[in-house]
Amino acid sequence: METPTTRLTRRFARLAAEGRPALVTFTMAGDPDYAVSSEILMALPAAGADVIELGMPFSDPMADGPAIQMAGQRALKAGQTLAITLEMVRAFRAGDDETPIVLMGYYNPIYSYGNERFLKDAAAVGVDGLIIVDLPPEADDELCIPALSAGINFIRLATPTTDDKRLPTVLQNTSGFVYYVSITGITGTAAPDTGKVAAAVSRIKRLTDLPVAVGFGVKTPEQAAAIGANADGVVVGSALVEAVRTSLDDAGAATDATVAAVSGLVSALAEGVRSARPKAAELR
């Protein structure tokens, strides 16, 4: 299957030419409400996000830790739907036609929306990639292959338990980048071991030319710099949705500090990521 050329593939190619990793940020669409979530989304590129992952809230997010689960619950309570998430992307594209957007979540909301309709609408509003955590390679005919045909990258997760026998299957129809999950278990619950991550990235790169982005557990600029020394991208999610949560008032509503809390953390993380390669050179 031919790999689609998207904003995502172009962005990673440009950053590779610049010799630096990407900062990939995850926020939950609709958290804590549509208006503020849209403001956060619009603020991310200027704050330093190179690639944006936008969460599709779902009522049973089995791979997510408490922080992202709560973000999804806040979004659903505020009325967020998959159709509204696609509208958020359309609105974002009116002001930014360069920053890649990847929708991340679970298959059920897409299945309910209708696969063919979803892919058509996602491509039309400017979605570049999909990460669907509960669709294994054995189900590629279900959504992965149709997504590639629609010009949308399909990004697969590899984990510390993905052995050499399984890895080629995981990589088979993956495009855009490979998302390496740096810890076993759920999101946002442990810090990654940078030595093990470096070895895992190297192992994956022996089998694919795709960029490898590393996430799950990255919270600080220092961790981002350490991971970025070896990875092509550093993904931060739980720390950003926690920045939203801790900025809310006692009733769970956004405050004047909400957008700034997220964009400020993204700026600090971006600085960490951009310092990653000089640090790697010093270590050598």
C-alpha positions, 0 to 999 in steps of 0.5 A: 500500500502506497504511503500518503504524503501528508503534512505529517510526513512533510513535517518529520522530513523537514525536522530531520533535515534540521537535525532535531526531534518533533514535539508531539502534543496531545490534548483532549478535544472538548476538554474542559469545553469546546471553546477553551479546547479550541483556544488551546488547539489554536495556541499549540503551534505558536507555543512550540508544538510540531505535531498535534494529537487530538484526543477523541473522547470515549466512554471506555478508554482502556489504555488511558491513565486517570488523567486522560480518562478524566479529560475524556469524561470532562469533554463528554460531559461538555457535549463533545462528539466526534462530529464536533471534533472534526469541526474543531479541526476544520476551524483550526485549518482556517488559520493553520494549514501547516501543522499536522493533526492526528486524531487519537482514540478508540474505534467505537466512535468511528464505527458508530459514525460510519467508517467511510463517512468518517474518512471522507469527513476527516480528509475534508477537514484536514486530518493527517493521521489516525492512532486507533489504539484498539485496532490491531494489524489483523484488522487493517482492512477495517480502517487502516487500508481505507485510511491510507487510500483516503490519504490519511496516515495510520500510525501504529503503536509499538510497546516494550512487549512488541517482540522481534516476531511481532514487530514486522506485523505492527510496521506493515501498513504503518505510515507517518511515524511509529509511536513507541510506548515507552512504558508497559501499562497505562498512560501517565503512570511512570517515567520512561527509562531513557536507556531502554527507550534508546535501545528500543528506538534503535531496534525499530529503526533497523526494520523501518525508515519511518520516524519513531516518536516516543510517548507515555510518561514524558512530563518535564522538559528534562525528560523530553530532552533525554528522549529526544536525544535518540527519538525522532519525536517526543509525545507529551499528553498526560502532563498537558491534560493535567495542566488543564485540570489543575487550572479549573475552578472548583466547579470544573470550569475553565479559568483565565489561566487554563489556556496559558497553563497548557501553552506555557508547559508546551513552550518549556517542553519545546525548549527541552526538545530543541536542546536534545541533540546538542546534549546528545553530541556532548554525551558522545 
